[in-house]
Structure formats: structure tokens, C-alpha cells
Amino acid sequence: MPRAAPSAAPAADAPASYEAALTELDALVQAMEGGQLPLDKLLEGYRRGALLLDFCRERLASVETQVKVLEEGLQKPWTNA
């Protein structure tokens, strides 16, 4: 069954880096916890937060994979040839 395209923000709205995503996510959480946002802004913030969280998870998984590859290369027995 074909999957519908996600209605996420366009790629232009993707964070520049993991750190930028964390900073924006933190600001969103603080604004939402403040209780001063109207309902539509809360929903918009939730959607953006979900996108940022997915971005961070993907970056962490990518880095974890890269570290595993590096460790596998370094954990080979060392022979004094």
C-alpha cells in the first residue's frame, strides 16, 4: 500500500545542524510550557517539534553508525609486522 507523502515542512525549513535543532527545540518547549500560546500556535509548535526531534534522532543514528564503523576498524588485532 503506497504511503502518503508527509505534510512536514519543506526541506528549506530543515535545521542547519544538530545543535541548531536542539536550540530551536528547547525554545519551542519553553514557549509551549509557558502556557501563553494560542491553540493553533501550540499545534504548529508541536508539529515543528516533532520534525526537529526526528531530525535529531536521524543525526544521532547516523553518527552512531559512523562511530561503530570506526571502532570496528580500530578493534582489529594489532600485529607487529
N, C-alpha and C positions, 0 to 999 in steps of 0.2 A: 504494500500500500504506500503510495507516494506521500512524502511528508510535506506539509505546507511550509513555505518559506517563513522564517521567523520575522516578526514585526519589530525586531530590535532596531536600535538606532543605526544609521548608516556608518560605514567604516570611518568617515570623516570625524565622527564623534568618539572614536576609539581613543583611549588614553595613550599618551606618548610613551609611558613606561609603567613598570610595576609600581614604582614609588609614586608616580603621579596618580595612578588609580587608587592606591591606598589613601593618599591625601584627600582626594575627592570623595572617596567612600566615607572617610572619617567625618568630613564636613557635612555630608548628607545625613549621616546618622545623628550628628549633633543637632542639625536643623529639625529632623523628624522627631527627636526626643524632646525638643523644646516645646512641642505641642502648639505652636503658633501658626503652623501651615494649614491652609485650607485643604479640604479633602482631595481636590484634583491635583494639587501640588504634592500631597503625600503619595498619591498613586504614581505620579510622574517620578518622584524621588525613589520609590520602591523599584520601579522598572529600571531606572538608571543604576541603582544599587545592585540589582541582580546582574546587569550587564557587566558592571565593574567587578563583581565577585567572580563571575565566570572568567573574565579576563585574567584576574589574579590567579585563579586555580589553574588555568591553562599555562600561564607563565611558570608557576611553581612546578607543575608536572614536567614541563619542558626542561627546566633546569635540573630537576631530579634525574631525568633520563640522561642528560649530559654528564652529570656527576657519576652516575653508575658506569657509563661508558669509560670515563676517565679512570675510575677506580679499577675497573677490570683490566685496563692496560697497565696499571701500576702494580697490580697484585700478582703479576706473573713472577714465578721464581727467578731470582737473580742468579745468573751463573757467571763466574769469573772466567771468561773465555780468553 
